[in-house]
Amino acid sequence: AWAKPFFDKGKAWNFTSLKRSITFSKDGTYAWFDEILGTQMKICRGSGVLEKIGGKWKIRQYVLSTTVPNDVIDEVVKIKTPIEDALISELKKK
């Protein structure tokens, strides 16, 4: 429901699965997946859990992560430190 207005306007994400691994529960009602995606952010990883309800698969959990190559991680940490230090401070207060 949250993303539908973006898709309706034609301004949604365009992710292409480059590699996907799916594991099913023994009874076939759950599936866990991990995928490498080609996106406008370059390579991302998606992972999640699906549950089959009434013959249809429903997303129970989904995680999208950007990737950072090891040889540039120090540069990325420098950029995100001021932003995330403030967030860490706020989260510790709760």
C-alpha positions as a printed Julia matrix, in Angstrom:
94×3 Matrix{Float64}:
  0.0     0.0     0.0
  2.82    2.42    0.88
  4.62    2.06   -2.47
  1.55    1.87   -4.74
  1.29    5.66   -5.35
  4.91    5.72   -6.55
  4.3     2.85   -8.97
  1.07    4.49  -10.18
  3.02    7.65  -11.06
  5.69    5.63  -12.88
  8.35    6.81  -10.42
  9.1     3.53   -8.73
 12.17    1.41   -8.35
 13.53   -0.71  -11.12
 15.4    -3.62   -9.54
 16.64   -6.57  -11.58
 17.52   -9.82   -9.86
 21.04  -10.86  -10.85
 21.23  -13.9    -8.58
 18.66  -15.4    -6.2
 18.64  -18.23   -3.69
 15.37  -19.55   -2.21
 14.92  -22.11    0.57
 11.51  -23.57    1.41
 10.27  -24.96    4.7
  9.51  -28.69    4.79
  5.77  -28.05    4.73
  6.05  -25.52    1.87
  4.41  -22.66    3.74
  7.52  -20.53    4.31
 10.35  -19.44    2.03
 13.55  -17.55    2.8
 15.38  -15.75    0.03
 18.56  -13.85   -0.6
 19.23  -11.98   -3.82
 21.75   -9.74   -5.52
 20.02   -6.91   -7.37
 21.0    -4.49  -10.12
 19.5    -1.09   -9.24
 19.95    2.65   -9.83
 22.15    2.44   -6.68
 24.22   -0.24   -8.46
 24.48   -3.59   -6.62
 22.14   -4.11   -3.68
 21.17   -7.16   -1.65
 17.65   -8.15   -0.79
 16.59  -10.81    1.66
 13.35  -11.81    3.24
 10.82  -14.29    4.49
  7.61  -15.22    2.7
  4.56  -17.08    4.01
  2.05  -18.88    1.79
 -1.46  -17.93    2.89
 -4.53  -19.01    0.96
 -2.37  -20.12   -1.94
 -0.61  -16.72   -2.23
  2.84  -15.73   -1.05
  2.89  -12.82    1.42
  6.02  -10.93    2.43
  6.62  -11.26    6.17
 10.02   -9.56    6.22
 12.14   -7.81    3.6
 15.55   -6.2     3.96
 17.21   -4.13    1.23
 20.87   -3.24    1.72
 23.33   -1.32   -0.38
 26.77   -2.81   -0.82
 30.08   -1.1    -0.12
 33.3    -2.53   -1.56
 35.99   -3.06    1.08
 38.49   -0.79   -0.66
 36.22    2.28   -0.21
 34.66    1.52    3.2
 36.88    4.02    5.07
 35.74    6.81    2.74
 32.08    5.82    3.18
 32.42    5.69    6.98
 33.86    9.24    6.95
 30.86   10.5     4.98
 28.23    8.81    7.13
 29.82    9.34   10.56
 28.31   12.79   11.32
 24.85   11.66   10.22
 24.89    8.35   12.03
 26.6     9.59   15.21
 23.63   11.92   15.73
 21.18    9.07   15.13
 23.07    6.71   17.45
 22.98    9.38   20.15
 19.2     9.78   19.78
 18.57    6.03   19.8
 20.64    5.57   22.96
 18.41    8.08   24.75
 15.33    5.91   24.22
